[in-house]
Amino acid sequence: MADTEGTHPLHTAWSIWELCEMSKENYANKLHNLYMFKAVEDFWGYWNNLPSQVLNASSPIY
């Protein structure tokens, strides 16, 4: 159900992460939080406008 502002809030916040595999750091240090969102609209707003350097990188995003 949408809130009064017309958004669809999530129960908990979610994040999109990038794994920098080229780094020699331990696993936890290789992860970089790209974006945290709390509503469905925030996710799609970010996902549909990912920076080109993220899309062209060889590092996977989760």
Phi, psi and omega in degrees: 000135181286149176277186185293341179269001179085013177259167179243090183293148175269157178299318179226161177288147177238161180227154170252128185243151173245137177255113180271087186291338182285343180289147178265008179290170174290169187305313182299325180282345178279341182275134178233125179284115180276321186196138175244136182226154183235002180217152180303317182296326177295317178301306184294327177298320178284311185302319181284352181229034179304137177301141184300329180294332177286317181293328183270352182287153177276352179282134179289154174242146182232000000 
